[in-house]
Amino acid sequence: MPNNSESNIATADALTLLLHNQHALGAAIEEVTKWLSENGVEGTAENAITAMETLDANAKAINEAIMRLRRS
């Protein structure tokens, strides 16, 4: 499959925007988690922490894909 650098750049740019959204969602979940913990809703706070861990893991994979696209 031939490399199409314009397509790779457009894809990397789109993934970058999605990654920014993912970071924003993580920050929002973190704030909600803090509030939940402070207000005695520990079980739900733990679920939110798990969601943040998933966002972090996926963000790393998205970032790696962006870097591969930008290098090609």
C-alpha positions as CSV (number, residue, x, y, z in Angstrom):
1,M,0.0,0.0,0.0
2,P,1.6,3.3,-1.1
3,N,2.1,6.1,1.4
4,N,-0.1,9.1,0.8
5,S,1.5,11.9,2.8
6,E,-1.4,14.3,2.5
7,S,-3.8,11.5,3.7
8,N,-1.4,10.7,6.5
9,I,-1.2,14.3,7.6
10,A,-5.0,14.7,7.5
11,T,-5.5,11.5,9.5
12,A,-2.8,12.5,12.1
13,D,-4.5,15.9,12.4
14,A,-7.9,14.3,13.0
15,L,-6.4,11.9,15.5
16,T,-4.7,14.8,17.3
17,L,-8.1,16.5,17.7
18,L,-9.6,13.3,19.0
19,L,-6.7,13.0,21.4
20,H,-7.3,16.5,22.7
21,N,-11.0,15.6,23.3
22,Q,-9.9,12.5,25.1
23,H,-7.6,14.5,27.4
24,A,-10.5,17.0,28.1
25,L,-12.8,14.1,28.9
26,G,-10.2,12.6,31.3
27,A,-9.9,16.0,33.0
28,A,-13.7,16.2,33.4
29,I,-13.9,12.7,34.8
30,E,-11.1,13.4,37.2
31,E,-13.0,16.4,38.6
32,V,-16.2,14.4,38.9
33,T,-14.2,11.6,40.6
34,K,-12.8,14.0,43.1
35,W,-16.2,15.3,43.9
36,L,-17.6,11.7,44.2
37,S,-14.8,10.8,46.6
38,E,-15.3,13.8,48.7
39,N,-19.0,13.1,49.0
40,G,-18.9,9.5,50.0
41,V,-19.7,7.8,46.7
42,E,-16.6,5.6,46.7
43,G,-17.9,2.8,44.5
44,T,-18.8,5.2,41.7
45,A,-15.5,7.1,42.1
46,E,-13.7,3.8,41.7
47,N,-15.6,3.2,38.4
48,A,-14.6,6.6,37.2
49,I,-11.0,5.9,38.0
50,T,-11.2,2.8,35.9
51,A,-12.6,4.9,33.1
52,M,-9.7,7.3,33.4
53,E,-7.2,4.5,33.2
54,T,-8.9,3.3,30.0
55,L,-8.7,6.8,28.6
56,D,-5.0,7.0,29.5
57,A,-4.2,3.7,27.9
58,N,-6.0,4.5,24.7
59,A,-4.5,8.0,24.6
60,K,-1.0,6.4,24.6
61,A,-2.0,4.2,21.7
62,I,-3.5,7.1,19.7
63,N,-0.4,9.2,20.3
64,E,1.8,6.3,19.0
65,A,-0.4,6.1,15.9
66,I,-0.2,9.8,15.3
67,M,3.6,9.7,15.6
68,R,3.8,6.8,13.1
69,L,1.6,8.7,10.6
70,R,3.7,11.9,11.0
71,R,6.9,10.0,10.4
72,S,5.6,8.3,7.2
